[in-house]
Amino acid sequence: MAPRRLDGWEPRTITEFVRDDAGVVVQEIVYREPEFDEHQVSLMLAYARHKADVGSHGQLMSEATNPKADLNNYDGGYRYVAGPPITDHAEKAHADSVEAWRKTAGENANMNGLIFPVRKVVDG
């Protein structure tokens, strides 16, 4: 999907009718505006490059691996500090469900095709 569609853009469709000498429609030709133009392609490529440069920690790898970020490089200009761990409660519920199922079914149980859905439950 072209990025401009996120803003509500839709390609135009133009229909041209070909008529015979009596004015009867004998052919209908439909032209559709291309979804991707040069600018949309460049946006998608830029996003792909950016996404490929983001590490699992959410930081740009090109910056995270730069010697300037070394804690011992006092002139580097920046550094990284990790905060305390946080719990992703939805992921924890999912992992706990998988673990409980494995205990019940046995460690060698076939898990092919199993999905452990997580849903939010509002109390009260």
Buried (B, 14 or more C-beta within 10 A) or exposed (E): EBBBEEEEEEEEEEEEEEEEEEEEEEEEEEEEEEEBEEEBEEBBEEEEEEEEEEEEEEBEEEEBEBEEBEEEEEEEEEEEEEEEEEEEEEEEBBEEEEEEBEEEEEEEEEEEEEEEEEEEEEEE
